[in-house]
């Protein structure tokens, strides 16, 4: 009359643990995906602008020196 007893307790805690581990893995994966889009540092953007020809070499060196201070 106690329900599932020990087997029920194992099932409950097993599902609970699986949800916790699965949730943590999901959040860490999402954090990694979002982080890759945000990893564009100012220097990387500056490098890309130079490569695309948006800024001159002199502008690049001036801005790079200011960013590295």
PyMOL commands that set and color helices and strands:
alter all, ss='L'
color gray80, all
select helices_A, chain A and resi 6-38+42-52+57-67
alter helices_A, ss='H'
color red, helices_A
deselect
rebuild
show_as cartoon
